[in-house]
Amino acid sequence: MNDPNEPTELGAVDARAGETTGRVRYILGISLVLIIVVFAILFFR
């Protein structure tokens, strides 16, 4: 069994464990623009 006090060594790929394609950035940007447009329409209605 591993000692819980010893640091765990991970490789670069295992340590990253995230999305690297950039799709999340586009989804967040588009969502932000849509929210601003909807609020502007509701405000100036």
RALIN-V492520 format. One record per residue. SS is DSSP state (alpha for helix, beta for strand, coil for the rest). NEAR is the number of other ideal C-beta (glycine too) atoms within 12 Angstrom. D_FIRST is the distance of its C-alpha to the first C-alpha in whole Angstrom. Layout:
ss: <SS	SS>
near: <NEAR	NEAR>
d_first: <D_FIRST	D_FIRST>
This chain:
ss: <coil	coil	coil	coil	coil	coil	coil	coil	coil	coil	coil	alpha	alpha	alpha	alpha	alpha	coil	coil	coil	coil	coil	coil	alpha	alpha	alpha	alpha	alpha	alpha	alpha	alpha	alpha	alpha	alpha	alpha	alpha	alpha	alpha	alpha	alpha	alpha	alpha	alpha	alpha	coil	coil>
near: <4	8	7	7	6	8	8	11	9	10	9	10	9	10	10	10	10	12	12	11	9	11	12	13	13	13	14	14	14	14	14	14	14	14	14	14	14	14	13	12	11	10	9	8	7>
d_first: <0	4	7	9	12	11	14	13	16	17	21	24	24	21	22	25	24	28	31	33	36	38	39	38	40	43	43	42	46	48	47	48	51	52	51	53	56	56	56	59	61	60	61	64	65>
